[in-house]
Amino acid sequence: MPHARILIRPKAGILDPQGVAVEQALPQLGFQPAENVRIGRLVELDVADATELEAICDKLLANPLIEDYEIQVDA
Amino acid sequence: MPHARILIRPKAGILDPQGVAVEQALPQLGFQPAENVRIGRLVELDVADATELEAICDKLLANPLIEDYEIQVDA
């Protein structure tokens, strides 16, 4: 079965409260500041039919209204 | 600022209920079956000091007891 990795990110312009929380926490924990922190999801799976992955993302894994996704299939 | 991507996954052997739910949902939605579905997190950020990323993961972004992480820093 081909192995696939799907990176799901909040779309540009969509507020990412988890990312904001991380950005604010870093200096409080004594770390250097960070910018543009975005928290998304990582889905890894072995699929029988990799051509279905886009439909699987649209219907099940991602919310296309507020999230972008990137599909990487191992050769 | 260097751009970094952090992939956070449930450790092998740790139950991943979200992954199980996706695995069960796929045939019900008419898709081919998938195996070894694991749901993790994706953190992308621009950091002032990339050498801090491992400590940031250990202290803030990941739970080292149940999660593994992989740090990718863009050149």
Backbone of each chain as nested JSON, in Angstrom:
{
  "chains": [
    {"id": "A", "residues": [
      {"number": 1, "name": "MET", "atoms": {"N": [0.845, -1.21, 0.0], "CA": [0.0, 0.0, 0.0], "C": [0.878, 1.257, 0.0]}},
      {"number": 2, "name": "PRO", "atoms": {"N": [0.612, 2.226, -0.856], "CA": [1.4, 3.466, -0.829], "C": [1.196, 4.215, 0.49]}},
      {"number": 3, "name": "HIS", "atoms": {"N": [2.285, 4.8, 0.976], "CA": [2.227, 5.584, 2.212], "C": [2.049, 7.052, 1.84]}},
      {"number": 4, "name": "ALA", "atoms": {"N": [1.145, 7.719, 2.521], "CA": [0.895, 9.126, 2.214], "C": [0.964, 9.964, 3.476]}},
      {"number": 5, "name": "ARG", "atoms": {"N": [1.352, 11.211, 3.288], "CA": [1.386, 12.183, 4.37], "C": [0.561, 13.388, 3.928]}},
      {"number": 6, "name": "ILE", "atoms": {"N": [-0.309, 13.823, 4.773], "CA": [-1.151, 14.969, 4.44], "C": [-0.901, 16.066, 5.468]}},
      {"number": 7, "name": "LEU", "atoms": {"N": [-0.547, 17.25, 4.983], "CA": [-0.309, 18.406, 5.847], "C": [-1.522, 19.319, 5.729]}},
      {"number": 8, "name": "ILE", "atoms": {"N": [-2.165, 19.576, 6.827], "CA": [-3.376, 20.4, 6.835], "C": [-3.075, 21.656, 7.636]}},
      {"number": 9, "name": "ARG", "atoms": {"N": [-3.298, 22.799, 7.004], "CA": [-2.964, 24.078, 7.649], "C": [-4.173, 25.002, 7.628]}},
      {"number": 10, "name": "PRO", "atoms": {"N": [-4.273, 25.878, 8.632], "CA": [-5.297, 26.924, 8.525], "C": [-4.973, 27.814, 7.327]}},
      {"number": 11, "name": "LYS", "atoms": {"N": [-6.002, 28.167, 6.548], "CA": [-5.785, 29.032, 5.384], "C": [-5.193, 30.365, 5.814]}},
      {"number": 12, "name": "ALA", "atoms": {"N": [-4.446, 30.987, 4.914], "CA": [-3.943, 32.34, 5.172], "C": [-5.137, 33.256, 5.447]}},
      {"number": 13, "name": "GLY", "atoms": {"N": [-5.033, 34.072, 6.459], "CA": [-6.117, 34.999, 6.788], "C": [-7.077, 34.457, 7.816]}},
      {"number": 14, "name": "ILE", "atoms": {"N": [-7.049, 33.142, 8.031], "CA": [-7.91, 32.548, 9.055], "C": [-7.194, 32.63, 10.394]}},
      {"number": 15, "name": "LEU", "atoms": {"N": [-7.879, 33.137, 11.393], "CA": [-7.274, 33.266, 12.72], "C": [-6.884, 31.889, 13.248]}},
      {"number": 16, "name": "ASP", "atoms": {"N": [-5.699, 31.812, 13.842], "CA": [-5.218, 30.549, 14.399], "C": [-4.915, 30.771, 15.885]}},
      {"number": 17, "name": "PRO", "atoms": {"N": [-5.913, 30.591, 16.736], "CA": [-5.71, 30.908, 18.155], "C": [-4.638, 30.055, 18.824]}},
      {"number": 18, "name": "GLN", "atoms": {"N": [-4.485, 28.818, 18.41], "CA": [-3.414, 27.992, 18.977], "C": [-2.047, 28.566, 18.624]}},
      {"number": 19, "name": "GLY", "atoms": {"N": [-1.918, 29.036, 17.388], "CA": [-0.655, 29.631, 16.979], "C": [-0.351, 30.897, 17.766]}},
      {"number": 20, "name": "VAL", "atoms": {"N": [-1.375, 31.705, 17.971], "CA": [-1.203, 32.932, 18.756], "C": [-0.779, 32.581, 20.175]}},
      {"number": 21, "name": "ALA", "atoms": {"N": [-1.378, 31.551, 20.746], "CA": [-1.038, 31.147, 22.116], "C": [0.425, 30.713, 22.202]}},
      {"number": 22, "name": "VAL", "atoms": {"N": [0.881, 29.957, 21.206], "CA": [2.282, 29.529, 21.202], "C": [3.199, 30.748, 21.088]}},
      {"number": 23, "name": "GLU", "atoms": {"N": [2.842, 31.668, 20.19], "CA": [3.656, 32.872, 19.983], "C": [3.797, 33.657, 21.284]}},
      {"number": 24, "name": "GLN", "atoms": {"N": [2.707, 33.752, 22.027], "CA": [2.746, 34.507, 23.281], "C": [3.468, 33.749, 24.382]}},
      {"number": 25, "name": "ALA", "atoms": {"N": [3.408, 32.421, 24.331], "CA": [4.016, 31.631, 25.405], "C": [5.536, 31.612, 25.316]}},
      {"number": 26, "name": "LEU", "atoms": {"N": [6.069, 31.672, 24.104], "CA": [7.519, 31.481, 23.941], "C": [8.36, 32.461, 24.768]}},
      {"number": 27, "name": "PRO", "atoms": {"N": [8.125, 33.793, 24.664], "CA": [8.952, 34.693, 25.479], "C": [8.748, 34.485, 26.974]}},
      {"number": 28, "name": "GLN", "atoms": {"N": [7.54, 34.107, 27.356], "CA": [7.279, 33.868, 28.777], "C": [8.057, 32.664, 29.302]}},
      {"number": 29, "name": "LEU", "atoms": {"N": [8.387, 31.729, 28.404], "CA": [9.157, 30.553, 28.803], "C": [10.668, 30.785, 28.633]}},
      {"number": 30, "name": "GLY", "atoms": {"N": [11.038, 31.991, 28.248], "CA": [12.452, 32.314, 28.139], "C": [13.048, 32.041, 26.771]}},
      {"number": 31, "name": "PHE", "atoms": {"N": [12.205, 31.768, 25.774], "CA": [12.714, 31.527, 24.422], "C": [12.733, 32.82, 23.618]}},
      {"number": 32, "name": "GLN", "atoms": {"N": [13.532, 32.815, 22.546], "CA": [13.514, 33.92, 21.595], "C": [12.129, 33.99, 20.951]}},
      {"number": 33, "name": "PRO", "atoms": {"N": [11.75, 35.165, 20.47], "CA": [10.42, 35.271, 19.86], "C": [10.312, 34.494, 18.544]}},
      {"number": 34, "name": "ALA", "atoms": {"N": [9.088, 34.112, 18.222], "CA": [8.795, 33.467, 16.946], "C": [7.673, 34.246, 16.272]}},
      {"number": 35, "name": "GLU", "atoms": {"N": [7.587, 34.087, 14.956], "CA": [6.538, 34.782, 14.203], "C": [5.826, 33.799, 13.297]}},
      {"number": 36, "name": "ASN", "atoms": {"N": [4.643, 34.214, 12.865], "CA": [3.866, 33.425, 11.9], "C": [3.689, 31.98, 12.358]}},
      {"number": 37, "name": "VAL", "atoms": {"N": [3.37, 31.796, 13.604], "CA": [3.176, 30.445, 14.124], "C": [1.797, 29.953, 13.681]}},
      {"number": 38, "name": "ARG", "atoms": {"N": [1.781, 28.803, 13.023], "CA": [0.515, 28.235, 12.552], "C": [0.49, 26.777, 12.98]}},
      {"number": 39, "name": "ILE", "atoms": {"N": [-0.623, 26.375, 13.559], "CA": [-0.751, 24.996, 14.018], "C": [-1.75, 24.283, 13.114]}},
      {"number": 40, "name": "GLY", "atoms": {"N": [-1.314, 23.196, 12.541], "CA": [-2.186, 22.422, 11.676], "C": [-2.193, 20.972, 12.099]}},
      {"number": 41, "name": "ARG", "atoms": {"N": [-2.627, 20.122, 11.187], "CA": [-2.671, 18.693, 11.484], "C": [-1.818, 17.923, 10.486]}},
      {"number": 42, "name": "LEU", "atoms": {"N": [-1.36, 16.787, 10.96], "CA": [-0.538, 15.892, 10.152], "C": [-1.251, 14.547, 10.129]}},
      {"number": 43, "name": "VAL", "atoms": {"N": [-1.586, 14.073, 8.94], "CA": [-2.229, 12.759, 8.824], "C": [-1.302, 11.868, 8.014]}},
      {"number": 44, "name": "GLU", "atoms": {"N": [-0.96, 10.714, 8.564], "CA": [-0.14, 9.753, 7.827], "C": [-0.916, 8.452, 7.734]}},
      {"number": 45, "name": "LEU", "atoms": {"N": [-0.903, 7.86, 6.562], "CA": [-1.678, 6.636, 6.372], "C": [-1.182, 5.851, 5.167]}},
      {"number": 46, "name": "ASP", "atoms": {"N": [-1.516, 4.57, 5.161], "CA": [-1.266, 3.718, 4.001], "C": [-2.61, 3.525, 3.305]}},
      {"number": 47, "name": "VAL", "atoms": {"N": [-2.657, 3.887, 2.035], "CA": [-3.923, 3.801, 1.314], "C": [-3.845, 2.802, 0.183]}},
      {"number": 48, "name": "ALA", "atoms": {"N": [-4.982, 2.151, -0.071], "CA": [-5.03, 1.216, -1.189], "C": [-4.995, 1.982, -2.512]}},
      {"number": 49, "name": "ASP", "atoms": {"N": [-5.629, 3.137, -2.557], "CA": [-5.761, 3.885, -3.811], "C": [-5.425, 5.357, -3.554]}},
      {"number": 50, "name": "ALA", "atoms": {"N": [-4.2, 5.746, -3.911], "CA": [-3.749, 7.109, -3.599], "C": [-4.508, 8.17, -4.379]}},
      {"number": 51, "name": "THR", "atoms": {"N": [-5.16, 7.776, -5.475], "CA": [-5.904, 8.783, -6.244], "C": [-7.132, 9.268, -5.492]}},
      {"number": 52, "name": "GLU", "atoms": {"N": [-7.514, 8.548, -4.448], "CA": [-8.686, 8.969, -3.677], "C": [-8.343, 10.022, -2.623]}},
      {"number": 53, "name": "LEU", "atoms": {"N": [-7.042, 10.299, -2.43], "CA": [-6.651, 11.122, -1.276], "C": [-7.268, 12.525, -1.303]}},
      {"number": 54, "name": "GLU", "atoms": {"N": [-7.355, 13.119, -2.484], "CA": [-7.912, 14.479, -2.539], "C": [-9.367, 14.466, -2.079]}},
      {"number": 55, "name": "ALA", "atoms": {"N": [-10.128, 13.476, -2.555], "CA": [-11.525, 13.381, -2.127], "C": [-11.626, 13.076, -0.635]}},
      {"number": 56, "name": "ILE", "atoms": {"N": [-10.723, 12.242, -0.134], "CA": [-10.723, 11.919, 1.301], "C": [-10.46, 13.182, 2.123]}},
      {"number": 57, "name": "CYS", "atoms": {"N": [-9.539, 14.02, 1.652], "CA": [-9.264, 15.275, 2.361], "C": [-10.494, 16.175, 2.35]}},
      {"number": 58, "name": "ASP", "atoms": {"N": [-11.105, 16.315, 1.185], "CA": [-12.248, 17.227, 1.072], "C": [-13.425, 16.771, 1.914]}},
      {"number": 59, "name": "LYS", "atoms": {"N": [-13.624, 15.45, 1.976], "CA": [-14.83, 14.948, 2.637], "C": [-14.634, 14.609, 4.096]}},
      {"number": 60, "name": "LEU", "atoms": {"N": [-13.412, 14.274, 4.489], "CA": [-13.242, 13.732, 5.835], "C": [-12.15, 14.417, 6.652]}},
      {"number": 61, "name": "LEU", "atoms": {"N": [-10.992, 14.645, 6.05], "CA": [-9.84, 15.04, 6.868], "C": [-9.711, 16.543, 7.079]}},
      {"number": 62, "name": "ALA", "atoms": {"N": [-10.091, 17.315, 6.08], "CA": [-9.895, 18.764, 6.185], "C": [-11.227, 19.478, 6.022]}},
      {"number": 63, "name": "ASN", "atoms": {"N": [-11.263, 20.705, 6.471], "CA": [-12.414, 21.57, 6.212], "C": [-11.979, 22.581, 5.153]}},
      {"number": 64, "name": "PRO", "atoms": {"N": [-12.368, 22.349, 3.894], "CA": [-11.841, 23.188, 2.809], "C": [-12.214, 24.667, 2.945]}},
      {"number": 65, "name": "LEU", "atoms": {"N": [-13.197, 24.979, 3.758], "CA": [-13.558, 26.387, 3.956], "C": [-12.464, 27.143, 4.69]}},
      {"number": 66, "name": "ILE", "atoms": {"N": [-11.822, 26.494, 5.626], "CA": [-10.863, 27.2, 6.471], "C": [-9.472, 26.572, 6.465]}},
      {"number": 67, "name": "GLU", "atoms": {"N": [-9.32, 25.447, 5.753], "CA": [-8.02, 24.777, 5.778], "C": [-7.529, 24.458, 4.364]}},
      {"number": 68, "name": "ASP", "atoms": {"N": [-6.229, 24.569, 4.184], "CA": [-5.576, 24.078, 2.978], "C": [-4.905, 22.763, 3.309]}},
      {"number": 69, "name": "TYR", "atoms": {"N": [-4.753, 21.909, 2.3], "CA": [-4.024, 20.666, 2.56], "C": [-3.035, 20.39, 1.451]}},
      {"number": 70, "name": "GLU", "atoms": {"N": [-2.018, 19.643, 1.806], "CA": [-0.948, 19.283, 0.876], "C": [-0.749, 17.779, 0.998]}},
      {"number": 71, "name": "ILE", "atoms": {"N": [-0.84, 17.078, -0.12], "CA": [-0.739, 15.61, -0.117], "C": [0.628, 15.198, -0.618]}},
      {"number": 72, "name": "GLN", "atoms": {"N": [1.339, 14.378, 0.138], "CA": [2.643, 13.848, -0.282], "C": [2.547, 12.327, -0.283]}},
      {"number": 73, "name": "VAL", "atoms": {"N": [2.736, 11.718, -1.439], "CA": [2.691, 10.26, -1.526], "C": [4.089, 9.734, -1.767]}},
      {"number": 74, "name": "ASP", "atoms": {"N": [4.512, 8.793, -0.929], "CA": [5.845, 8.204, -1.107], "C": [5.855, 7.35, -2.364]}},
      {"number": 75, "name": "ALA", "atoms": {"N": [6.974, 7.381, -3.066], "CA": [7.087, 6.593, -4.29], "C": [7.11, 5.097, -3.934]}}
    ]},
    {"id": "B", "residues": [
      {"number": 1, "name": "MET", "atoms": {"N": [14.346, 35.549, 9.522], "CA": [14.129, 34.477, 10.5], "C": [14.012, 33.14, 9.795]}},
      {"number": 2, "name": "PRO", "atoms": {"N": [14.72, 32.112, 10.251], "CA": [14.569, 30.794, 9.622], "C": [13.144, 30.262, 9.804]}},
      {"number": 3, "name": "HIS", "atoms": {"N": [12.668, 29.59, 8.755], "CA": [11.341, 28.987, 8.816], "C": [11.488, 27.522, 9.2]}},
      {"number": 4, "name": "ALA", "atoms": {"N": [10.677, 27.081, 10.124], "CA": [10.773, 25.694, 10.578], "C": [9.405, 25.024, 10.51]}},
      {"number": 5, "name": "ARG", "atoms": {"N": [9.467, 23.727, 10.305], "CA": [8.252, 22.9, 10.307], "C": [8.488, 21.772, 11.302]}},
      {"number": 6, "name": "ILE", "atoms": {"N": [7.526, 21.561, 12.154], "CA": [7.648, 20.498, 13.152], "C": [6.498, 19.513, 12.96]}},
      {"number": 7, "name": "LEU", "atoms": {"N": [6.851, 18.255, 12.784], "CA": [5.851, 17.194, 12.63], "C": [5.764, 16.45, 13.954]}},
      {"number": 8, "name": "ILE", "atoms": {"N": [4.606, 16.419, 14.54], "CA": [4.408, 15.775, 15.837], "C": [3.463, 14.594, 15.638]}},
      {"number": 9, "name": "ARG", "atoms": {"N": [3.923, 13.414, 16.065], "CA": [3.125, 12.195, 15.836], "C": [2.943, 11.451, 17.145]}},
      {"number": 10, "name": "PRO", "atoms": {"N": [1.831, 10.73, 17.282], "CA": [1.727, 9.829, 18.432], "C": [2.825, 8.763, 18.322]}},
      {"number": 11, "name": "LYS", "atoms": {"N": [3.473, 8.45, 19.442], "CA": [4.515, 7.428, 19.432], "C": [3.952, 6.095, 18.983]}},
      {"number": 12, "name": "ALA", "atoms": {"N": [4.779, 5.266, 18.379], "CA": [4.375, 3.903, 18.024], "C": [3.91, 3.197, 19.294]}},
      {"number": 13, "name": "GLY", "atoms": {"N": [2.803, 2.519, 19.209], "CA": [2.291, 1.788, 20.359], "C": [1.298, 2.578, 21.185]}},
      {"number": 14, "name": "ILE", "atoms": {"N": [1.268, 3.895, 20.969], "CA": [0.273, 4.719, 21.671], "C": [-1.019, 4.701, 20.852]}},
      {"number": 15, "name": "LEU", "atoms": {"N": [-2.115, 4.432, 21.512], "CA": [-3.404, 4.388, 20.821], "C": [-3.718, 5.754, 20.22]}},
      {"number": 16, "name": "ASP", "atoms": {"N": [-4.221, 5.748, 18.99], "CA": [-4.581, 6.991, 18.314], "C": [-6.051, 6.911, 17.921]}},
      {"number": 17, "name": "PRO", "atoms": {"N": [-6.933, 7.328, 18.811], "CA": [-8.371, 7.161, 18.55], "C": [-8.855, 7.931, 17.319]}},
      {"number": 18, "name": "GLN", "atoms": {"N": [-8.248, 9.087, 17.053], "CA": [-8.643, 9.824, 15.848], "C": [-8.285, 9.03, 14.598]}},
      {"number": 19, "name": "GLY", "atoms": {"N": [-7.113, 8.398, 14.627], "CA": [-6.705, 7.595, 13.477], "C": [-7.631, 6.404, 13.277]}},
      {"number": 20, "name": "VAL", "atoms": {"N": [-8.015, 5.78, 14.385], "CA": [-8.947, 4.644, 14.296], "C": [-10.283, 5.108, 13.71]}},
      {"number": 21, "name": "ALA", "atoms": {"N": [-10.735, 6.283, 14.143], "CA": [-12.013, 6.8, 13.637], "C": [-11.947, 7.042, 12.13]}},
      {"number": 22, "name": "VAL", "atoms": {"N": [-10.825, 7.593, 11.66], "CA": [-10.679, 7.829, 10.221], "C": [-10.667, 6.499, 9.477]}},
      {"number": 23, "name": "GLU", "atoms": {"N": [-9.922, 5.528, 10.013], "CA": [-9.832, 4.219, 9.375], "C": [-11.213, 3.582, 9.23]}},
      {"number": 24, "name": "GLN", "atoms": {"N": [-12.028, 3.729, 10.254], "CA": [-13.369, 3.138, 10.215], "C": [-14.308, 3.92, 9.304]}},
      {"number": 25, "name": "ALA", "atoms": {"N": [-14.088, 5.221, 9.212], "CA": [-15.006, 6.05, 8.421], "C": [-14.82, 5.856, 6.921]}},
      {"number": 26, "name": "LEU", "atoms": {"N": [-13.588, 5.561, 6.494], "CA": [-13.308, 5.546, 5.052], "C": [-14.205, 4.574, 4.279]}},
      {"number": 27, "name": "PRO", "atoms": {"N": [-14.29, 3.291, 4.685], "CA": [-15.169, 2.387, 3.913], "C": [-16.631, 2.813, 3.96]}},
      {"number": 28, "name": "GLN", "atoms": {"N": [-17.028, 3.389, 5.091], "CA": [-18.419, 3.844, 5.202], "C": [-18.717, 4.99, 4.244]}},
      {"number": 29, "name": "LEU", "atoms": {"N": [-17.702, 5.744, 3.87], "CA": [-17.883, 6.851, 2.93], "C": [-17.644, 6.402, 1.489]}},
      {"number": 30, "name": "GLY", "atoms": {"N": [-17.399, 5.098, 1.297], "CA": [-17.239, 4.582, -0.055], "C": [-15.811, 4.598, -0.566]}},
      {"number": 31, "name": "PHE", "atoms": {"N": [-14.85, 4.869, 0.319], "CA": [-13.45, 4.867, -0.109], "C": [-12.829, 3.491, 0.099]}},
      {"number": 32, "name": "GLN", "atoms": {"N": [-11.73, 3.243, -0.611], "CA": [-10.94, 2.05, -0.374], "C": [-10.399, 2.091, 1.059]}},
      {"number": 33, "name": "PRO", "atoms": {"N": [-10.098, 0.924, 1.624], "CA": [-9.602, 0.929, 3.0], "C": [-8.198, 1.543, 3.118]}},
      {"number": 34, "name": "ALA", "atoms": {"N": [-7.91, 2.04, 4.31], "CA": [-6.572, 2.552, 4.621], "C": [-6.095, 1.863, 5.886]}},
      {"number": 35, "name": "GLU", "atoms": {"N": [-4.774, 1.862, 6.071], "CA": [-4.189, 1.223, 7.254], "C": [-3.196, 2.165, 7.911]}},
      {"number": 36, "name": "ASN", "atoms": {"N": [-2.911, 1.871, 9.156], "CA": [-1.895, 2.621, 9.902], "C": [-2.155, 4.126, 9.85]}},
      {"number": 37, "name": "VAL", "atoms": {"N": [-3.399, 4.512, 10.044], "CA": [-3.736, 5.936, 10.023], "C": [-3.327, 6.549, 11.358]}},
      {"number": 38, "name": "ARG", "atoms": {"N": [-2.517, 7.581, 11.3], "CA": [-2.056, 8.256, 12.508], "C": [-2.272, 9.749, 12.328]}},
      {"number": 39, "name": "ILE", "atoms": {"N": [-2.873, 10.363, 13.319], "CA": [-3.152, 11.797, 13.243], "C": [-2.232, 12.52, 14.211]}},
      {"number": 40, "name": "GLY", "atoms": {"N": [-1.489, 13.457, 13.698], "CA": [-0.59, 14.233, 14.536], "C": [-0.809, 15.715, 14.32]}},
      {"number": 41, "name": "ARG", "atoms": {"N": [0.192, 16.485, 14.714], "CA": [0.093, 17.931, 14.551], "C": [1.238, 18.458, 13.705]}},
      {"number": 42, "name": "LEU", "atoms": {"N": [0.95, 19.572, 13.065], "CA": [1.923, 20.239, 12.204], "C": [2.077, 21.654, 12.735]}},
      {"number": 43, "name": "VAL", "atoms": {"N": [3.299, 22.015, 13.101], "CA": [3.545, 23.376, 13.583], "C": [4.527, 24.03, 12.624]}},
      {"number": 44, "name": "GLU", "atoms": {"N": [4.166, 25.172, 12.09], "CA": [5.073, 25.92, 11.225], "C": [5.295, 27.283, 11.843]}},
      {"number": 45, "name": "LEU", "atoms": {"N": [6.543, 27.72, 11.843], "CA": [6.841, 29.004, 12.477], "C": [8.17, 29.56, 11.982]}},
      {"number": 46, "name": "ASP", "atoms": {"N": [8.323, 30.863, 12.149], "CA": [9.597, 31.53, 11.89], "C": [10.224, 31.825, 13.24]}},
      {"number": 47, "name": "VAL", "atoms": {"N": [11.424, 31.32, 13.446], "CA": [12.059, 31.475, 14.757], "C": [13.324, 32.305, 14.648]}},
      {"number": 48, "name": "ALA", "atoms": {"N": [13.604, 33.056, 15.703], "CA": [14.833, 33.852, 15.732], "C": [16.035, 32.919, 15.894]}},
      {"number": 49, "name": "ASP", "atoms": {"N": [15.877, 31.876, 16.677], "CA": [17.007, 30.988, 16.994], "C": [16.571, 29.53, 16.829]}},
      {"number": 50, "name": "ALA", "atoms": {"N": [16.945, 28.93, 15.687], "CA": [16.492, 27.574, 15.384], "C": [17.066, 26.535, 16.335]}},
      {"number": 51, "name": "THR", "atoms": {"N": [18.156, 26.871, 17.033], "CA": [18.741, 25.889, 17.95], "C": [17.85, 25.663, 19.169]}},
      {"number": 52, "name": "GLU", "atoms": {"N": [16.894, 26.562, 19.363], "CA": [15.99, 26.404, 20.507], "C": [14.837, 25.449, 20.221]}},
      {"number": 53, "name": "LEU", "atoms": {"N": [14.7, 25.015, 18.956], "CA": [13.468, 24.312, 18.585], "C": [13.259, 23.017, 19.367]}},
      {"number": 54, "name": "GLU", "atoms": {"N": [14.352, 22.295, 19.63], "CA": [14.176, 21.034, 20.349], "C": [13.634, 21.296, 21.756]}},
      {"number": 55, "name": "ALA", "atoms": {"N": [14.182, 22.302, 22.426], "CA": [13.686, 22.638, 23.76], "C": [12.246, 23.147, 23.702]}},
      {"number": 56, "name": "ILE", "atoms": {"N": [11.915, 23.895, 22.648], "CA": [10.543, 24.397, 22.495], "C": [9.571, 23.224, 22.337]}},
      {"number": 57, "name": "CYS", "atoms": {"N": [9.985, 22.225, 21.555], "CA": [9.131, 21.044, 21.388], "C": [8.936, 20.331, 22.72]}},
      {"number": 58, "name": "ASP", "atoms": {"N": [10.041, 20.12, 23.431], "CA": [9.955, 19.372, 24.686], "C": [9.105, 20.092, 25.722]}},
      {"number": 59, "name": "LYS", "atoms": {"N": [9.21, 21.416, 25.754], "CA": [8.547, 22.148, 26.833], "C": [7.161, 22.644, 26.485]}},
      {"number": 60, "name": "LEU", "atoms": {"N": [6.901, 22.851, 25.18], "CA": [5.644, 23.529, 24.84], "C": [4.823, 22.804, 23.786]}},
      {"number": 61, "name": "LEU", "atoms": {"N": [5.468, 22.348, 22.712], "CA": [4.676, 21.909, 21.561], "C": [4.274, 20.445, 21.61]}},
      {"number": 62, "name": "ALA", "atoms": {"N": [5.123, 19.607, 22.155], "CA": [4.841, 18.168, 22.132], "C": [4.827, 17.627, 23.556]}},
      {"number": 63, "name": "ASN", "atoms": {"N": [4.219, 16.494, 23.712], "CA": [4.278, 15.766, 24.978], "C": [5.216, 14.584, 24.767]}},
      {"number": 64, "name": "PRO", "atoms": {"N": [6.472, 14.702, 25.216], "CA": [7.469, 13.663, 24.89], "C": [7.116, 12.283, 25.433]}},
      {"number": 65, "name": "LEU", "atoms": {"N": [6.204, 12.214, 26.377], "CA": [5.791, 10.901, 26.893], "C": [5.033, 10.1, 25.843]}},
      {"number": 66, "name": "ILE", "atoms": {"N": [4.23, 10.778, 25.06], "CA": [3.358, 10.056, 24.123], "C": [3.549, 10.481, 22.677]}},
      {"number": 67, "name": "GLU", "atoms": {"N": [4.412, 11.485, 22.441], "CA": [4.56, 11.977, 21.07], "C": [6.034, 12.04, 20.662]}},
      {"number": 68, "name": "ASP", "atoms": {"N": [6.275, 11.724, 19.401], "CA": [7.578, 11.97, 18.792], "C": [7.466, 13.222, 17.935]}},
      {"number": 69, "name": "TYR", "atoms": {"N": [8.599, 13.901, 17.755], "CA": [8.559, 15.06, 16.86], "C": [9.768, 15.057, 15.942]}},
      {"number": 70, "name": "GLU", "atoms": {"N": [9.56, 15.705, 14.809], "CA": [10.6, 15.802, 13.78], "C": [10.697, 17.267, 13.39]}},
      {"number": 71, "name": "ILE", "atoms": {"N": [11.895, 17.827, 13.471], "CA": [12.093, 19.249, 13.198], "C": [12.746, 19.408, 11.833]}},
      {"number": 72, "name": "GLN", "atoms": {"N": [12.134, 20.215, 10.975], "CA": [12.712, 20.501, 9.657], "C": [12.912, 22.011, 9.561]}},
      {"number": 73, "name": "VAL", "atoms": {"N": [14.158, 22.439, 9.391], "CA": [14.434, 23.874, 9.272], "C": [14.824, 24.175, 7.833]}},
      {"number": 74, "name": "ASP", "atoms": {"N": [14.143, 25.134, 7.216], "CA": [14.494, 25.532, 5.849], "C": [15.842, 26.225, 5.846]}},
      {"number": 75, "name": "ALA", "atoms": {"N": [16.609, 25.976, 4.8], "CA": [17.929, 26.612, 4.685], "C": [17.756, 28.122, 4.484]}}
    ]}
  ]
}
